[in-house]
Amino acid sequence: MNAGASNQDQSLVGRPPKALVALGAAYMALLVLAPLVMVFVEAFRKGPGGFLEVFALSDTWAAIRMTLIVAAIAVPLNAVFGVAAAWAITKFQFKGKSLLLTLIDLPFSVSPVISGLVWVLLFGASGWFSGFEAATGIRVLFATPALVLATTFITLPFVARELIPLMQEQGADEEAAAVTLGAGGWTTFFRVTLPNIKWALLYGVLLANARAMGEFGAVSVVSGHIRGKTNTLPLHVEILYNEYDFVGAFAAASLLAGLGLLTLLIKSVLERRFAGELSASRRH
């Protein structure tokens, strides 16, 4: 009798109620699938010719180029920081570890608009570093450096938070063995640590890149909205929409939607092929 009850419990756990599944599917269709479909429907409302018109604009290509430049700088910076932070937190004991973990999570809890405003307050006319441009000749606000700083802050946690749980589960036994056998610090990292975290690292970089290219709030504050110079693709979409070029706005937005779909596809492939290695990084 107990065995029958146990089997029944397992059956209940393994098969959720159909109503619950239907509710979840309907909720996702309404909030995720329908808006995504509408982006592509509106983008092609005037046919392929209307869709391609926006890509004949120099401002569109300037926005795409700026988006790629910002992501190409911010994502590698956070990949290096994420690996270093995860290594320090999981392999060593030191004062301030809890503070470091808190700071890593800070961008998750701070509004993107606030994270952009911080750089305005620091490098603005009355900010702490207001003389930086005069001293160095490097313009920060309303230029590429401000976009990079804001994007780097927003995407800071993604790589570190993918690696920390995995490296905690792996422990430091393999590194200790390598050191015992005479391997140096860099050799231990490249021969032992990096191969063990490479797929989780790729996963974190993938998420950080998607967020970097799609960020709006933080870069909107620091960009100055200078057409052809400091606008990223999300900002360009806003400008086109405000100018009532709806087809152009949705056509440009379809690139971001495509990036999201590509990210989802690669994410699914990684999770299927390397589920065991990535499972630890899901536990946070």
Buried (B, 14 or more C-beta within 10 A) or exposed (E): EEEEEEEEEEEEEEEEEEEEEEEEEEEEEEEEEEEBEEBBEBBBEBEEEBBEBBEEBEBBEBBBEBBBBBBEBBBBBBBEBBBEBBBEBBBEEEEEEEEBBEEBBEBEEBEBEEBBBBBBEBBBEEBEEEEBBEEEEEEBBBBBBBBBBBBBBBBBBBBBBBBBBBBBEBEBEBBEEBBEEEBEEEEBBEEBBEEBBEBBBBBBBBBBBBBBBBBBBBBBBBBBBEBBBBBBBBBBBBBBBEEEBBBBBBBBBBBBBEBBEEBEEBBEEBBEEBEEBBEBBEEE
